[in-house]
Amino acid sequence: MTNPIISFKHVSKVFEDSGTVVLKDINFELEEGKFYTLLGASGSGKSTILNIIAGLLDATSGDIYLDGKRINDIPINKRDVHTVFQNYALFPHMTVFENVAFPLKLRKVEKKEIKERVTEALKMVRLDGFEKRAIQKLSGGQRQRVAIARAIINQPKVVLLDEPLSALDLKLRTEMQYELRELQQRLGITFVFVTHDQEEALAMSDWIFVMNDGEIVQSGTPVDIYDEPINHFVATFIGESNIIAGKMIKDYLVEFNGQQFEAVDGGMRPNEPVEVVIRPEDLQITLPDEGKLKVTVDTQLFRGVHYEIIAYDELGNEWMIHSTRKAIEGEVIGLDFTPEDIHIMRLNETEEEFDARIEEYVDLDEPEEGLIHAIEEERHEENL
C-alpha cells in the first residue's frame, strides 16, 4: 500500500455519560482515490467512525491520521474533508449556486473563480442550468446532487457520505449509485460511504468494512465479502445464505446432511465442527435422483428476476433456492452444486486467522485454480 490517506490506530470510543462502548480498538488504513464503505446495522459504530474522521466526535483513545498527519486535536474547519449528511444540510433560503458556492465564500475566494468552480461542479453532477433554482423546488435526487457538488467544490482529500441515498426511492437510489461511483472514479477523491444497505455496498465499493457491535468483523473487496464470509453474521448480513452445520473430514472434504462432499477449503482439524454456506443462486434444480440433495418444495415467491423457493430436506434443514424455473409446492426436487459453491466457516475464527489460513492453502495469483489443483492432487493420491 502507498502512504494511506486515512489511518485509524487502536481507536476506541466510549460515551462517558452512559458508559456505552461504541468503537472497540479500530484499526485500518485507506488508500487515496478509492471508494470505501462502512457497512453495518444501526448502532454498529459505522457513523461514529465517520464523525470521528470529520471531527464531529473525539476518539476516547487511539490515533487518527489524515494524509500522514495526526488530526485528533485538529478542529473541523482545518480538516481537508467534507461530509454529505443524510438530510443533505442545504440552506433552504439560498439558491443552488449560493449553496454550492458557500464553502468558497468562507475561504474568501474571488468572485470570478467562485463562478467558474461552481459552474464546473454543477456540470459534474449534471445540474448545469440549475444555478438560480430555489432548493425547495428541487427533487430529492437533485438536492442530493447539490450536496455532492458542495462537497467536492473545495477538492477535499476525502468526501464522507453518511447514508446519503437512504431517503430516495428505489429507482432514484439505483441511479445515484451509478452516478456517485462514476463521479468518484472521475475525480479520484477518496470516498468513505456509510450504509446499512448490503446491495448498495456491494455495487459501489472498492473495499468494504463490515461492522457489528463496534468492531470491524471483516474487510475486503465486495467479491471477497460475498463469496468468502468469515462467520455466521457476515454470511447472513451480506445477501441470502443457506447455512448448515457440518464437519470437516479432512482438507477439501466436508460432511453435512449425512453425506460427504468435495469442497475447496482446507487448513482445518480433521472432524472439526464447521458451518457450511451455499448461496441460493448456486443451487441448481434437477430431477430428484440427479441432485446431490433431495428436498421438498414448501413455498415460493416470484421476485421479478427469479423465483425464491423454500424447501426442506429429510433432516428438516431449510433450503432457499433462487431459480428462473418455477417449482410446485409439495414437489420433491434435486439440488445440485459444485465444490466451488461450498464455503466453509470455522467457528469463532478471527479475520487474521482466516487470512492466514487462506494464504497457506490458496495460490493467491489464481486462487480458484489453486484450490481445484489441490483437489485433483487429493483424488490422484487416493487412486494410487
C-alpha contacts under 8 A as a table, 3 or more apart, distances in Angstrom:
res1	aa1	res2	aa2	distance
1	M	4	P	7.28
1	M	31	E	7.13
2	T	31	E	6.91
3	N	31	E	7.16
3	N	67	D	7.56
3	N	68	G	7.42
4	P	7	S	6.47
4	P	29	E	5.74
4	P	30	L	5.29
4	P	31	E	4.76
4	P	32	E	6.48
4	P	67	D	6.47
4	P	68	G	7.16
5	I	29	E	7.53
5	I	30	L	5.75
5	I	31	E	5.53
5	I	32	E	5.24
5	I	65	Y	7.73
5	I	66	L	5.57
5	I	67	D	4.37
5	I	68	G	6.93
5	I	157	K	7.78
6	I	29	E	5.79
6	I	30	L	5.17
6	I	31	E	7.28
6	I	64	I	7.35
6	I	65	Y	5.49
6	I	66	L	4.72
6	I	67	D	6.12
6	I	68	G	7.57
7	S	27	N	7.42
7	S	28	F	5.77
7	S	29	E	4.46
7	S	30	L	6.43
7	S	63	D	7.97
7	S	64	I	5.73
7	S	65	Y	4.96
7	S	66	L	6.74
7	S	68	G	7.99
8	F	11	V	6.07
8	F	26	I	6.43
8	F	27	N	4.92
8	F	28	F	5.29
8	F	29	E	6.53
8	F	62	G	7.45
8	F	63	D	6.00
8	F	64	I	4.86
8	F	65	Y	6.63
9	K	25	D	7.71
9	K	26	I	6.57
9	K	27	N	4.84
9	K	28	F	6.95
9	K	62	G	5.63
9	K	63	D	5.18
9	K	64	I	6.51
10	H	24	K	7.97
10	H	25	D	4.43
10	H	26	I	5.17
10	H	27	N	5.45
10	H	61	S	7.25
10	H	62	G	4.74
10	H	63	D	6.79
11	V	23	L	7.20
11	V	24	K	6.94
11	V	25	D	4.96
11	V	26	I	4.84
11	V	27	N	6.73
11	V	59	A	6.49
11	V	60	T	7.43
11	V	61	S	5.49
11	V	62	G	4.03
11	V	63	D	6.15
11	V	64	I	7.53
12	S	21	V	7.88
12	S	22	V	7.54
12	S	23	L	4.75
12	S	24	K	4.87
12	S	25	D	5.08
12	S	26	I	6.42
12	S	59	A	6.09
12	S	60	T	5.64
12	S	61	S	5.26
12	S	62	G	6.37
13	K	21	V	6.09
13	K	22	V	5.59
13	K	23	L	4.85
13	K	24	K	6.97
13	K	58	D	7.82
13	K	59	A	5.21
13	K	60	T	4.71
13	K	61	S	6.82
14	V	19	G	6.09
14	V	20	T	5.53
14	V	21	V	4.41
14	V	22	V	5.91
14	V	23	L	7.10
14	V	60	T	6.09
15	F	18	S	5.82
15	F	19	G	5.36
15	F	20	T	5.31
15	F	21	V	6.58
15	F	22	V	7.51
16	E	19	G	4.93
16	E	20	T	7.25
21	V	24	K	7.11
21	V	214	G	7.37
22	V	43	G	7.74
22	V	44	S	7.40
22	V	45	G	5.62
22	V	48	T	7.59
22	V	213	D	7.13
22	V	214	G	4.96
23	L	26	I	6.71
23	L	45	G	6.02
23	L	48	T	7.76
23	L	213	D	7.77
23	L	214	G	4.20
23	L	215	E	6.28
24	K	214	G	5.57
24	K	215	E	5.68
25	D	62	G	7.82
25	D	215	E	7.51
26	I	215	E	6.70
26	I	216	I	7.03
30	L	34	K	7.79
30	L	36	Y	7.83
31	E	34	K	6.24
31	E	190	T	7.61
32	E	188	G	7.84
32	E	189	I	6.95
32	E	190	T	5.42
33	G	184	Q	7.82
33	G	185	Q	7.57
33	G	188	G	4.60
33	G	189	I	4.74
33	G	190	T	4.32
33	G	191	F	7.48
34	K	184	Q	7.95
34	K	185	Q	7.90
34	K	188	G	7.36
34	K	189	I	7.17
34	K	190	T	5.05
34	K	191	F	6.47
34	K	206	D	6.21
34	K	207	W	7.86
35	F	181	R	7.72
35	F	184	Q	7.20
35	F	190	T	6.00
35	F	191	F	4.83
35	F	192	V	6.26
35	F	193	F	7.52
35	F	204	M	7.35
35	F	205	S	5.18
35	F	206	D	5.19
35	F	207	W	6.71
36	Y	190	T	7.70
36	Y	191	F	6.01
36	Y	192	V	4.85
36	Y	193	F	6.06
36	Y	205	S	5.60
36	Y	206	D	6.00
36	Y	207	W	5.05
36	Y	208	I	5.88
36	Y	209	F	7.74
37	T	192	V	5.72
37	T	193	F	4.59
37	T	194	V	5.71
37	T	195	T	7.26
37	T	201	A	6.20
37	T	205	S	6.08
37	T	207	W	6.47
37	T	208	I	4.85
37	T	209	F	6.16
38	L	46	K	5.64
38	L	192	V	7.34
38	L	193	F	6.13
38	L	194	V	4.87
38	L	195	T	6.50
38	L	208	I	6.14
38	L	209	F	4.96
38	L	210	V	6.29
38	L	211	M	6.98
39	L	46	K	6.83
39	L	194	V	6.17
39	L	195	T	5.32
39	L	196	H	5.49
39	L	197	D	7.33
39	L	198	Q	7.13
39	L	201	A	6.90
39	L	208	I	6.85
39	L	209	F	5.96
39	L	210	V	4.90
39	L	211	M	5.93
40	G	44	S	5.68
40	G	45	G	7.87
40	G	46	K	6.61
40	G	195	T	6.79
40	G	196	H	5.02
40	G	210	V	5.88
40	G	211	M	4.88
40	G	212	N	6.15
41	A	44	S	5.62
41	A	196	H	5.27
41	A	211	M	7.73
41	A	212	N	7.17
42	S	45	G	7.86
42	S	196	H	7.20
43	G	46	K	7.71
43	G	213	D	6.93
43	G	214	G	7.82
44	S	211	M	5.76
44	S	212	N	4.69
44	S	213	D	4.64
44	S	214	G	5.17
44	S	215	E	7.48
45	G	48	T	5.13
45	G	49	I	6.52
45	G	211	M	7.07
45	G	212	N	7.42
45	G	213	D	6.82
45	G	214	G	4.84
45	G	215	E	7.49
46	K	49	I	5.39
46	K	50	L	6.66
46	K	194	V	6.46
46	K	211	M	6.76
46	K	214	G	7.80
47	S	50	L	4.95
47	S	51	N	6.13
47	S	162	D	6.78
47	S	194	V	6.58
48	T	51	N	5.06
48	T	52	I	6.15
48	T	57	L	7.44
49	I	52	I	5.15
49	I	53	I	6.33
50	L	53	I	5.22
50	L	54	A	6.26
50	L	160	L	6.74
50	L	162	D	7.46
50	L	192	V	7.75
50	L	194	V	7.69
51	N	54	A	4.98
51	N	55	G	6.00
51	N	56	L	4.97
51	N	57	L	5.48
52	I	55	G	5.03
52	I	56	L	5.92
52	I	57	L	4.77
52	I	58	D	5.80
52	I	59	A	6.51
53	I	56	L	7.76
53	I	64	I	7.43
54	A	57	L	7.70
54	A	76	I	6.34
54	A	79	R	7.28
54	A	81	V	6.58
54	A	82	H	7.32
54	A	83	T	7.09
54	A	160	L	7.72
55	G	58	D	6.65
55	G	72	N	7.89
55	G	74	I	7.63
55	G	75	P	6.44
55	G	76	I	4.95
55	G	79	R	7.79
56	L	76	I	6.97
58	D	72	N	7.10
59	A	62	G	6.81
59	A	63	D	7.94
59	A	72	N	7.50
63	D	70	R	6.79
63	D	71	I	7.91
63	D	72	N	6.56
64	I	70	R	5.67
64	I	71	I	5.86
64	I	72	N	5.88
65	Y	68	G	5.54
65	Y	69	K	5.08
65	Y	70	R	4.29
65	Y	71	I	5.63
65	Y	72	N	7.75
66	L	69	K	5.26
66	L	70	R	6.44
66	L	71	I	6.49
70	R	73	D	7.92
71	I	74	I	4.87
71	I	79	R	7.69
74	I	78	K	6.33
74	I	79	R	6.80
75	P	78	K	5.48
75	P	79	R	6.79
76	I	79	R	5.55
77	N	80	D	7.92
80	D	156	P	5.23
80	D	157	K	5.76
80	D	158	V	6.88
81	V	156	P	5.25
81	V	157	K	5.98
81	V	158	V	4.78
81	V	159	V	5.71
81	V	160	L	7.15
82	H	151	A	5.42
82	H	152	I	7.62
82	H	156	P	6.57
82	H	158	V	6.64
82	H	159	V	5.04
82	H	160	L	6.01
83	T	151	A	6.60
83	T	159	V	5.91
83	T	160	L	4.51
83	T	161	L	5.79
83	T	162	D	7.42
84	V	88	Y	5.97
84	V	89	A	7.79
84	V	147	A	6.29
84	V	148	I	6.64
84	V	151	A	6.62
84	V	159	V	7.52
84	V	160	L	6.09
84	V	161	L	4.76
84	V	162	D	6.20
84	V	164	P	6.67
85	F	88	Y	4.82
85	F	89	A	6.42
85	F	161	L	6.24
85	F	162	D	5.11
85	F	163	E	7.07
85	F	164	P	5.95
86	Q	89	A	7.98
86	Q	161	L	7.85
86	Q	162	D	5.65
86	Q	163	E	5.31
86	Q	164	P	4.37
86	Q	165	L	7.22
86	Q	166	S	7.20
86	Q	167	A	7.60
87	N	164	P	7.27
88	Y	143	R	7.22
88	Y	144	Q	6.48
88	Y	147	A	5.65
88	Y	164	P	7.21
89	A	147	A	7.61
90	L	99	N	6.65
90	L	135	I	7.77
90	L	143	R	7.96
90	L	147	A	6.82
91	F	94	M	5.57
91	F	99	N	6.40
91	F	135	I	7.65
92	P	95	T	7.73
92	P	134	A	7.61
92	P	135	I	5.63
92	P	136	Q	6.44
93	H	134	A	7.70
93	H	135	I	7.57
94	M	97	F	7.89
94	M	98	E	5.59
94	M	99	N	6.03
94	M	134	A	6.72
94	M	135	I	6.93
95	T	98	E	5.13
95	T	99	N	6.19
95	T	131	E	6.84
95	T	132	K	5.55
95	T	133	R	5.56
95	T	134	A	4.65
95	T	135	I	5.92
96	V	99	N	5.24
96	V	100	V	6.31
96	V	130	F	6.61
96	V	131	E	5.12
96	V	132	K	6.09
96	V	133	R	5.73
96	V	134	A	6.30
96	V	135	I	6.17
96	V	146	V	6.72
97	F	100	V	5.34
97	F	101	A	5.96
97	F	118	V	6.81
97	F	130	F	7.75
97	F	131	E	4.54
97	F	132	K	6.31
98	E	101	A	5.03
98	E	102	F	5.94
99	N	102	F	5.35
99	N	146	V	7.59
99	N	150	R	6.91
100	V	103	P	7.19
100	V	118	V	6.33
100	V	146	V	6.70
100	V	147	A	7.53
100	V	149	A	6.21
100	V	150	R	4.32
100	V	153	I	7.10
101	A	104	L	5.39
101	A	105	K	6.29
101	A	114	I	6.42
101	A	115	K	7.92
101	A	118	V	6.12
101	A	150	R	7.10
101	A	153	I	7.68
102	F	105	K	5.15
102	F	106	L	6.38
102	F	150	R	7.77
103	P	106	L	5.17
103	P	107	R	6.61
103	P	150	R	7.34
103	P	153	I	7.56
103	P	154	N	7.19
104	L	107	R	5.12
104	L	108	K	6.30
104	L	109	V	5.53
104	L	114	I	6.53
104	L	153	I	7.60
104	L	154	N	7.03
105	K	108	K	4.78
105	K	109	V	5.83
105	K	114	I	7.77
106	L	109	V	7.77
109	V	113	E	6.75
109	V	114	I	6.38
110	E	113	E	5.47
110	E	114	I	6.19
111	K	114	I	4.95
111	K	115	K	6.22
112	K	115	K	5.29
112	K	116	E	6.40
113	E	116	E	5.06
113	E	117	R	6.05
114	I	117	R	5.26
114	I	118	V	5.96
115	K	118	V	5.29
115	K	119	T	6.02
116	E	119	T	5.26
116	E	120	E	6.25
117	R	120	E	5.08
117	R	121	A	6.06
117	R	153	I	6.80
118	V	121	A	5.03
118	V	122	L	6.10
118	V	149	A	7.95
118	V	153	I	6.89
119	T	122	L	5.30
119	T	123	K	6.28
119	T	128	D	6.77
120	E	123	K	5.09
120	E	124	M	6.35
121	A	124	M	5.09
121	A	125	V	6.64
121	A	149	A	5.35
121	A	150	R	7.81
121	A	152	I	7.27
121	A	153	I	6.20
122	L	125	V	5.25
122	L	126	R	6.00
122	L	127	L	4.86
122	L	128	D	5.15
122	L	146	V	7.51
122	L	149	A	6.08
123	K	126	R	4.84
123	K	127	L	5.72
123	K	128	D	4.89
124	M	127	L	7.66
124	M	149	A	7.63
124	M	183	L	7.36
125	V	145	R	5.74
125	V	146	V	7.70
125	V	148	I	7.57
125	V	149	A	6.48
125	V	179	E	7.89
125	V	183	L	7.77
126	R	145	R	7.91
127	L	130	F	5.55
127	L	131	E	7.87
127	L	142	Q	7.64
127	L	145	R	7.49
127	L	146	V	7.85
128	D	131	E	6.99
129	G	132	K	7.84
130	F	133	R	5.26
133	R	137	K	7.06
133	R	138	L	7.68
134	A	137	K	5.52
134	A	138	L	7.11
135	I	138	L	5.48
135	I	143	R	7.03
138	L	141	G	7.94
138	L	142	Q	5.66
138	L	143	R	6.02
139	S	142	Q	5.15
139	S	143	R	6.21
140	G	143	R	5.18
140	G	144	Q	6.21
140	G	167	A	7.84
140	G	168	L	6.54
141	G	144	Q	4.98
141	G	145	R	6.38
141	G	168	L	7.01
141	G	172	L	6.75
141	G	176	M	7.57
142	Q	145	R	5.05
142	Q	146	V	6.34
143	R	146	V	5.02
143	R	147	A	6.28
144	Q	147	A	5.17
144	Q	148	I	6.33
144	Q	164	P	7.35
144	Q	165	L	7.91
145	R	148	I	5.03
145	R	149	A	6.08
146	V	149	A	5.04
146	V	150	R	6.21
147	A	150	R	5.18
147	A	151	A	6.21
148	I	151	A	4.87
148	I	152	I	6.34
149	A	152	I	5.37
149	A	153	I	6.01
150	R	153	I	5.24
150	R	154	N	7.91
151	A	154	N	7.19
151	A	155	Q	7.91
151	A	156	P	7.82
151	A	159	V	6.78
152	I	155	Q	4.99
152	I	156	P	6.43
152	I	159	V	7.42
153	I	156	P	7.94
155	Q	189	I	7.87
156	P	159	V	6.75
156	P	189	I	7.43
157	K	189	I	6.04
157	K	190	T	6.50
158	V	189	I	6.08
158	V	190	T	4.84
158	V	191	F	5.87
158	V	192	V	7.34
159	V	189	I	7.18
159	V	190	T	6.29
159	V	191	F	4.90
159	V	192	V	6.29
160	L	191	F	5.99
160	L	192	V	4.89
160	L	193	F	6.06
161	L	164	P	6.03
161	L	191	F	7.36
161	L	192	V	6.13
161	L	193	F	4.69
161	L	194	V	6.09
162	D	193	F	6.22
162	D	194	V	4.98
162	D	195	T	7.11
163	E	166	S	5.71
163	E	193	F	7.10
163	E	194	V	5.28
163	E	195	T	5.03
163	E	196	H	7.87
164	P	167	A	7.40
165	L	168	L	5.60
165	L	173	R	5.83
165	L	176	M	7.50
166	S	173	R	7.63
168	L	172	L	6.09
168	L	173	R	5.43
169	D	172	L	5.50
169	D	173	R	5.86
170	L	173	R	5.05
170	L	174	T	6.17
171	K	174	T	5.26
171	K	175	E	6.39
172	L	175	E	5.01
172	L	176	M	6.12
173	R	176	M	5.11
173	R	177	Q	6.26
174	T	177	Q	5.13
174	T	178	Y	6.75
175	E	178	Y	5.42
175	E	179	E	6.40
176	M	179	E	4.84
176	M	180	L	5.87
177	Q	180	L	5.29
177	Q	181	R	6.16
177	Q	200	E	7.27
177	Q	203	A	7.66
177	Q	204	M	6.56
178	Y	181	R	5.32
178	Y	182	E	6.07
178	Y	204	M	7.60
179	E	182	E	5.16
179	E	183	L	5.96
180	L	183	L	5.09
180	L	184	Q	6.09
181	R	184	Q	5.21
181	R	185	Q	6.29
181	R	204	M	5.88
181	R	205	S	8.00
182	E	185	Q	5.24
182	E	186	R	6.15
183	L	186	R	5.06
183	L	187	L	6.08
184	Q	187	L	5.26
184	Q	188	G	5.78
184	Q	189	I	6.02
184	Q	190	T	7.37
184	Q	191	F	6.90
185	Q	188	G	5.23
185	Q	189	I	7.57
195	T	198	Q	7.75
195	T	200	E	7.57
195	T	201	A	7.11
197	D	200	E	5.30
197	D	201	A	6.42
198	Q	201	A	5.14
198	Q	202	L	6.20
198	Q	237	F	7.49
198	Q	238	I	5.78
198	Q	239	G	7.03
199	E	202	L	5.12
199	E	203	A	6.06
199	E	239	G	7.74
200	E	203	A	5.28
200	E	204	M	6.26
201	A	204	M	5.56
201	A	205	S	5.77
201	A	208	I	7.04
201	A	222	P	7.60
202	L	205	S	6.06
202	L	208	I	7.90
202	L	222	P	5.07
202	L	223	V	7.85
203	A	222	P	7.83
205	S	208	I	6.42
205	S	221	T	7.54
205	S	222	P	6.82
206	D	221	T	5.94
206	D	222	P	7.09
207	W	219	S	7.12
207	W	220	G	5.40
207	W	221	T	4.57
207	W	222	P	6.47
208	I	219	S	5.49
208	I	220	G	5.53
208	I	221	T	6.03
208	I	222	P	6.43
208	I	225	I	7.69
209	F	216	I	6.24
209	F	217	V	7.56
209	F	218	Q	6.06
209	F	219	S	4.41
209	F	220	G	6.87
210	V	216	I	5.74
210	V	217	V	5.65
210	V	218	Q	5.32
210	V	219	S	6.07
210	V	234	V	7.44
211	M	214	G	6.65
211	M	215	E	5.52
211	M	216	I	4.53
211	M	217	V	5.52
211	M	218	Q	7.40
212	N	215	E	5.48
212	N	216	I	6.59
212	N	217	V	6.44
216	I	219	S	7.20
217	V	234	V	7.76
217	V	351	E	7.18
218	Q	225	I	7.50
218	Q	229	P	7.86
218	Q	230	I	6.82
218	Q	234	V	7.69
218	Q	351	E	6.13
219	S	225	I	7.07
220	G	223	V	7.94
220	G	224	D	5.75
220	G	225	I	5.82
221	T	224	D	5.12
221	T	225	I	6.16
222	P	225	I	5.20
222	P	226	Y	6.11
223	V	226	Y	5.21
223	V	227	D	5.83
223	V	228	E	7.93
224	D	227	D	5.31
224	D	228	E	5.33
224	D	229	P	7.41
225	I	228	E	5.50
225	I	229	P	5.35
225	I	230	I	8.00
225	I	234	V	7.86
225	I	238	I	7.73
226	Y	229	P	6.06
226	Y	235	A	7.53
226	Y	238	I	6.40
226	Y	239	G	7.48
227	D	343	H	7.59
228	E	343	H	6.71
229	P	232	H	7.73
229	P	234	V	5.52
229	P	235	A	5.20
229	P	345	M	7.64
230	I	234	V	6.51
230	I	235	A	7.37
230	I	345	M	6.24
230	I	346	R	7.98
230	I	349	E	7.30
230	I	350	T	7.67
230	I	351	E	6.77
230	I	354	F	7.05
231	N	234	V	5.59
231	N	235	A	6.21
231	N	345	M	5.98
231	N	346	R	7.39
231	N	347	L	7.28
231	N	348	N	7.32
231	N	349	E	7.38
232	H	235	A	5.14
232	H	236	T	6.18
232	H	243	I	7.88
232	H	275	E	7.91
232	H	345	M	7.85
233	F	236	T	5.42
233	F	237	F	5.90
234	V	237	F	5.00
234	V	238	I	5.80
235	A	238	I	5.64
235	A	239	G	7.21
235	A	240	E	7.51
235	A	241	S	6.26
235	A	277	V	7.62
236	T	239	G	6.40
236	T	240	E	6.05
236	T	241	S	5.92
237	F	240	E	7.71
240	E	279	R	6.47
240	E	280	P	6.77
241	S	277	V	6.34
241	S	278	I	6.11
241	S	279	R	4.81
241	S	280	P	6.31
241	S	320	M	7.65
242	N	276	V	7.86
242	N	277	V	5.53
242	N	278	I	5.25
242	N	279	R	5.96
242	N	280	P	6.76
242	N	318	E	7.65
242	N	319	W	6.01
242	N	320	M	6.48
243	I	275	E	6.36
243	I	276	V	5.44
243	I	277	V	4.66
243	I	278	I	6.78
244	I	256	F	7.08
244	I	257	N	7.94
244	I	275	E	5.69
244	I	276	V	5.08
244	I	277	V	6.64
244	I	317	N	7.51
245	A	256	F	6.54
245	A	273	P	7.48
245	A	274	V	6.19
245	A	275	E	4.75
245	A	276	V	6.16
246	G	254	V	6.97
246	G	255	E	5.50
246	G	256	F	4.45
246	G	257	N	7.53
246	G	273	P	5.94
246	G	274	V	5.15
246	G	275	E	5.53
246	G	276	V	6.12
247	K	254	V	5.81
247	K	255	E	5.09
247	K	256	F	6.53
247	K	271	N	5.47
247	K	272	E	5.52
247	K	273	P	4.52
247	K	274	V	5.41
247	K	275	E	7.80
248	M	251	D	7.33
248	M	253	L	6.34
248	M	254	V	4.49
248	M	255	E	6.23
248	M	268	M	7.12
248	M	269	R	7.26
248	M	270	P	6.01
248	M	271	N	4.97
248	M	272	E	5.22
248	M	273	P	6.42
248	M	274	V	6.54
249	I	253	L	5.60
249	I	254	V	5.34
249	I	255	E	6.53
249	I	270	P	5.19
249	I	271	N	4.76
249	I	272	E	7.28
250	K	253	L	5.40
250	K	254	V	7.06
250	K	266	G	7.43
250	K	268	M	7.33
250	K	269	R	7.10
250	K	270	P	4.97
250	K	271	N	6.98
251	D	265	D	6.49
251	D	266	G	4.30
251	D	267	G	6.41
251	D	268	M	6.91
251	D	270	P	7.86
252	Y	262	E	5.65
252	Y	263	A	4.60
252	Y	264	V	5.12
252	Y	265	D	5.30
252	Y	266	G	5.62
252	Y	375	I	6.49
253	L	260	Q	6.74
253	L	261	F	5.74
253	L	262	E	4.67
253	L	263	A	5.52
253	L	264	V	7.99
254	V	260	Q	5.58
254	V	261	F	5.41
254	V	262	E	6.41
254	V	263	A	6.55
255	E	258	G	6.62
255	E	259	Q	5.45
255	E	260	Q	4.20
255	E	261	F	6.14
256	F	259	Q	5.57
256	F	260	Q	6.48
256	F	261	F	7.86
256	F	276	V	7.71
257	N	315	L	7.15
261	F	339	P	7.41
262	E	339	P	5.39
262	E	375	I	7.98
263	A	339	P	4.30
263	A	340	E	6.50
263	A	342	I	6.00
263	A	343	H	7.59
264	V	339	P	6.02
264	V	340	E	6.09
264	V	342	I	7.43
264	V	343	H	7.69
264	V	371	L	5.53
264	V	372	I	6.87
264	V	375	I	7.17
265	D	343	H	7.21
265	D	344	I	6.53
265	D	361	Y	7.82
265	D	371	L	7.59
266	G	357	R	7.85
266	G	361	Y	6.42
267	G	357	R	6.00
267	G	360	E	7.75
267	G	361	Y	6.81
268	M	272	E	6.80
268	M	346	R	7.90
269	R	272	E	5.25
273	P	346	R	7.42
273	P	347	L	7.42
274	V	344	I	6.65
274	V	345	M	5.77
274	V	346	R	5.00
274	V	347	L	5.99
275	E	344	I	5.84
275	E	345	M	5.12
275	E	346	R	6.52
275	E	347	L	7.18
276	V	342	I	6.78
276	V	343	H	5.89
276	V	344	I	4.71
276	V	345	M	6.33
277	V	342	I	5.99
277	V	343	H	5.02
277	V	344	I	6.14
277	V	345	M	7.57
278	I	282	D	6.71
278	I	283	L	7.55
278	I	341	D	6.06
278	I	342	I	5.35
278	I	343	H	6.46
279	R	282	D	5.38
279	R	283	L	7.15
279	R	341	D	7.48
280	P	283	L	5.65
280	P	319	W	7.79
280	P	320	M	5.39
280	P	321	I	4.36
280	P	322	H	5.15
281	E	284	Q	7.72
281	E	321	I	6.27
281	E	322	H	4.84
281	E	323	S	6.87
282	D	321	I	7.98
282	D	322	H	7.96
282	D	337	F	6.45
282	D	341	D	6.10
283	L	321	I	6.05
283	L	322	H	7.37
283	L	335	L	5.96
283	L	336	D	5.82
283	L	337	F	5.55
284	Q	321	I	7.91
284	Q	323	S	7.44
284	Q	335	L	5.49
284	Q	336	D	5.03
284	Q	337	F	6.40
285	I	291	G	7.63
285	I	323	S	7.62
285	I	333	I	6.64
285	I	334	G	5.72
285	I	335	L	4.98
285	I	336	D	6.49
286	T	290	E	6.05
286	T	291	G	5.74
286	T	333	I	6.27
286	T	334	G	4.71
286	T	335	L	5.86
286	T	336	D	6.72
287	L	290	E	5.30
287	L	291	G	6.58
287	L	333	I	5.67
287	L	334	G	5.16
288	P	291	G	5.87
288	P	293	L	7.79
288	P	294	K	5.76
288	P	332	V	6.40
288	P	333	I	4.60
288	P	334	G	3.93
288	P	335	L	7.64
289	D	294	K	7.73
289	D	334	G	6.56
290	E	334	G	6.30
290	E	336	D	7.73
291	G	294	K	6.70
291	G	333	I	7.94
291	G	334	G	4.24
291	G	335	L	4.68
291	G	336	D	4.67
292	K	334	G	6.80
292	K	335	L	5.83
292	K	336	D	5.26
292	K	337	F	7.34
293	L	313	D	7.57
293	L	334	G	5.59
293	L	335	L	5.14
293	L	336	D	6.90
294	K	313	D	6.11
294	K	314	E	7.63
294	K	332	V	6.79
294	K	333	I	5.82
294	K	334	G	4.64
294	K	335	L	6.33
295	V	311	A	5.83
295	V	312	Y	5.16
295	V	313	D	4.29
295	V	314	E	6.95
295	V	332	V	5.66
295	V	333	I	5.60
295	V	334	G	6.33
295	V	335	L	7.40
296	T	311	A	5.20
296	T	312	Y	5.34
296	T	313	D	6.35
296	T	329	E	7.89
296	T	330	G	5.90
296	T	331	E	5.62
296	T	332	V	4.40
296	T	333	I	6.29
297	V	300	Q	7.96
297	V	309	I	7.05
297	V	310	I	6.13
297	V	311	A	4.20
297	V	312	Y	6.69
297	V	327	A	7.23
297	V	328	I	6.75
297	V	329	E	5.09
297	V	330	G	5.14
297	V	331	E	5.43
297	V	332	V	6.36
297	V	333	I	7.35
298	D	309	I	7.59
298	D	310	I	5.59
298	D	311	A	5.02
298	D	312	Y	7.07
298	D	329	E	5.36
298	D	330	G	5.99
299	T	309	I	5.93
299	T	310	I	5.27
299	T	311	A	7.04
299	T	329	E	5.90
300	Q	307	Y	6.50
300	Q	308	E	5.38
300	Q	309	I	4.23
300	Q	310	I	6.03
300	Q	327	A	7.45
300	Q	329	E	7.61
301	L	307	Y	5.64
301	L	308	E	5.13
301	L	309	I	6.56
302	F	305	V	7.88
302	F	306	H	6.23
302	F	307	Y	4.49
302	F	308	E	6.24
303	R	306	H	5.41
303	R	307	Y	5.68
303	R	308	E	6.62
304	G	307	Y	7.44
305	V	324	T	7.24
306	H	322	H	6.00
306	H	323	S	5.33
306	H	324	T	4.71
306	H	325	R	7.71
307	Y	321	I	7.86
307	Y	322	H	5.65
307	Y	323	S	5.28
307	Y	324	T	5.84
307	Y	325	R	6.97
307	Y	326	K	6.42
308	E	320	M	6.83
308	E	321	I	5.82
308	E	322	H	4.88
308	E	323	S	6.77
309	I	320	M	5.62
309	I	321	I	5.02
309	I	322	H	6.37
309	I	323	S	7.62
309	I	327	A	7.44
310	I	318	E	6.91
310	I	319	W	5.73
310	I	320	M	4.74
310	I	321	I	6.50
311	A	318	E	5.86
311	A	319	W	5.14
311	A	320	M	6.47
311	A	321	I	7.86
312	Y	315	L	7.83
312	Y	316	G	5.61
312	Y	317	N	5.48
312	Y	318	E	4.67
312	Y	319	W	5.88
313	D	316	G	5.36
313	D	317	N	5.54
313	D	318	E	6.86
313	D	319	W	7.64
314	E	317	N	7.50
323	S	326	K	7.29
327	A	331	E	7.36
328	I	331	E	5.40
337	F	341	D	6.12
337	F	342	I	7.88
338	T	341	D	5.24
338	T	342	I	7.10
339	P	342	I	5.49
340	E	343	H	7.49
340	E	368	E	7.94
345	M	349	E	7.88
346	R	349	E	5.66
349	E	353	E	6.18
349	E	354	F	6.38
350	T	353	E	5.19
350	T	354	F	6.11
351	E	354	F	4.93
351	E	355	D	6.06
352	E	355	D	5.21
352	E	356	A	6.22
353	E	356	A	5.17
353	E	357	R	6.20
354	F	357	R	5.23
354	F	358	I	6.20
355	D	358	I	5.15
355	D	359	E	6.13
356	A	359	E	5.21
356	A	360	E	6.33
357	R	360	E	5.18
357	R	361	Y	6.38
358	I	361	Y	5.29
358	I	362	V	5.63
359	E	362	V	5.48
359	E	363	D	7.36
359	E	364	L	6.87
361	Y	371	L	7.48
362	V	366	E	7.98
362	V	367	P	5.26
362	V	368	E	7.76
362	V	370	G	5.73
362	V	371	L	6.14
363	D	366	E	5.54
363	D	367	P	4.84
363	D	368	E	7.94
363	D	369	E	7.72
363	D	370	G	5.01
363	D	371	L	7.55
364	L	367	P	5.13
366	E	369	E	5.50
366	E	370	G	6.07
367	P	370	G	5.07
367	P	371	L	6.35
368	E	371	L	5.27
368	E	372	I	6.27
369	E	372	I	5.12
369	E	373	H	6.06
370	G	373	H	5.14
370	G	374	A	6.31
371	L	374	A	5.02
371	L	375	I	6.38
372	I	375	I	5.10
372	I	376	E	6.27
373	H	376	E	5.07
373	H	377	E	6.22
374	A	377	E	5.10
374	A	378	E	6.25
375	I	378	E	5.01
375	I	379	R	6.29
376	E	379	R	5.10
376	E	380	H	6.20
377	E	380	H	5.04
377	E	381	E	6.26
378	E	381	E	5.27
378	E	382	E	6.38
379	R	382	E	5.15
379	R	383	N	6.36
380	H	383	N	5.19
380	H	384	L	6.46
381	E	384	L	5.31
